[in-house]
Amino acid sequence: MVNLSYKVSSVVNNSILEIIIDGNMSGSNKYKITNAGDGLMLYGEIEGKIKRTCLYVGGLPPGQYCFQIEEFSKEQFSVFGIL
């Protein structure tokens, strides 16, 4: 991984977090989602040379979270309750 940056949707719609990747991602890359207290909520791997992907985060309660690939910067997003 070289020059990897990414953005996530700031607000989750329909339980789907959209991730847009800018840079050279290939192989298997670990990601994690943490809550506001830095507690681990979800984790997994993103594989291959991709530029855009989505993750289902419907199991997360309403709140503020951070998404991070490997040790790159954290991106914040929010999950709201069902109206």
Summary of the structure (lengths in Angstrom):
residues: 83
radius of gyration: 12.3
end to end distance: 39.9
largest distance: 41.1
contacts: 209
relative contact order: 0.31
helix: 0%
strand: 61%
